[in-house]
């Protein structure tokens, strides 16, 4: 069971798990609806205070990229294995 079924099931399920993890991370901006301050909401607050409309969103995008790129690469590596 663990030598045959588990590797086959992992190959089928792994892409959807990684896609779901990346989707949840990218959709975390919806958390601001329940008054939990997250990265994009904090960036909007800082933009209104510091009047830096281009620099701060670029930093926010870099944080999202730094978080999501390794997850996507690791998922691609696992899919190839």
KAFENKA-V119904 format. One record per pair of residues at least 12 apart in sequence whose ideal C-beta (glycine too) atoms are under 6 Angstrom apart, sorted by the first residue. I is the first residue (numbers start at 1). GAP is how many residues later the second one is. Records with the same first field share a line. If there is no record, write none. Layout:
I=GAP  GAP
This chain:
14=64
15=64
18=57
22=46
25=43
39=21
43=13  17
